[in-house]
C-alpha cells in the first residue's frame, strides 16, 4: 500500500475511535436521564429478583411465566436465566401503563465472565417500582 492510502486508513481509524468514544459518552449520559426505577417481584411474599430477557424472541415466554407466577403457580421457563438485583436501579427506555413488558437498561456490573456492566432487555412491567424493595409504598402499579 502506498503512503497516501496508509495515511488515509490511519486518519479514518482515528476518526472512528474518537467518534466512537464521544458517541458512547453521549449515549450513556442520555440513558441516565431516563426514568430510574427498581425491579423486584413480591408474588411469593418477600422481594425477589426479576428475570430479564435480552432477546426479543423470548418476550412472550417471559409474559407467560409471570402471568403463571401471579396465579400462584411455580412455572418453568424456556429462556436464558438472567436476573436483575432488586436494590439496583434500572433506566426505563420504553413503557406504557398498558404494557406487559418494559424495556430497561441496567448498569449493574456482573463482571467480565457473566455479561459485563451493561444490560438492556425486557422485564415484566408489574415488577417495576419507584423505590427499592425496602420501601414498597410507592409502587407504580398501585396507582
N, C-alpha and C positions, 0 to 999 in steps of 0.2 A: 504494500500500500504506500502511496506517496505521502509526503509530509502534509499536504493540504487536506487529504482525506483523514489522516490520523488526527490532525488538529480539529477538524470538524466533528469527528466522533468524540473526542475528549470534551469539546465545548457542549455538545448535545448531552453527553453523560452528566456533566456538571449541572446543566440546566435542570435535568430530571431529578438529580439528587437534591439540589437546593429547593426546587419547586415542590418536590415530594415532602420535604421537611416542613415547609410552610403550610402546605395543604393539610398535612397531618395535624399540625398545631391548630389551625383554624377549625378543622372538623371536630376535634375533641373539645375545644373551647365552646363550640356551638352545642355539642351534646350536653355539656354541663349546664347549659341554660334551660334545658328541657325540664318538665316537672319531675321532681325527685320523690320517689315513693319506696315502700318496702314490700317485700313479698313473703307471705307465710300463710299457711292454712291451719285452721283450728277445728276441722271436721272431726278429728279424733280426740278432742279435748285440749291438749296443750298445743302450743305453736310449733309447727313443723316446717321444715324446709319445703320449698316448692320445686316441682320439676319444670325444666325449661327444655324446649326443643329448638334446635338451631337450624333445622332443615324444614322447609315449608311442607314437605310431603307427610310429616308427622303431626300436623296441626289438628286434623280430625281425630286422630287417636288420642291426643292429649285432652281434647274436649270430652271424648267418651270416657276416658279414665276418670277425670274429675267429676263428671256427672254421676258416675257409679259411686265414687267416694262420698259425694254429697248424700246419696241414698243410704249410706252406712255399709256399703259393700266393701270387700277387700279385693279389688280387681287386679288383673295382670295388665302389663303394658308391653307393647312391642315397638319400642323406640329406644334410642341410646339414653342411658341413665346419666343425667346431669342435673344437679340441683343448684339453687341459689341460697346463700345464707340469709336467715331471716332478719339479721340486725345490720346488714349492709345495704345501702340504698341502691336503687336502680333508677335509670332515667327512662321515662316513658316516651317512646318515639311515636307510637300510634295507638290510640284508644278512644273508644266512644262508650257511652253508658250502656248501649245495647250490644256491645261486642262481647263475645265469649272469650276472646283472646286479646292480649295486649302485646305489642312489640316493645321490647325493652333492651336497654344496654346496661351491662354490669361491668364495673371496673374492679371487681373482686379478683385478687391475684391467686389463681390456682397453682401457680408455679409452672416452670417450663415443661414438665412431663405431663401435666394434666390440662393444658389448654391456654396457659399464659394469663395475662391480666386484662383481657378484653373479651367479653361475651355479648353477642347480640342474638336474640331469639324471641320466642313467644312463650308467654305464661298464661295460665288461666286467670282471667280478669277479676274473678271474685276473690282472688288471693292477693289483690293489690290493696295496700293500706297506706294511709298518710303518715302513720307513726310506726316506729319499730315495735316489735311484738311485746315489749314490756308494758305498753300503754295502748290498748285496743279500743279506746273510746271514740276515736275519730276515723273509723273505717268508712271508706267512700261508698261502700255497698249498703250501709245502714241509713244513708240519706235519702 
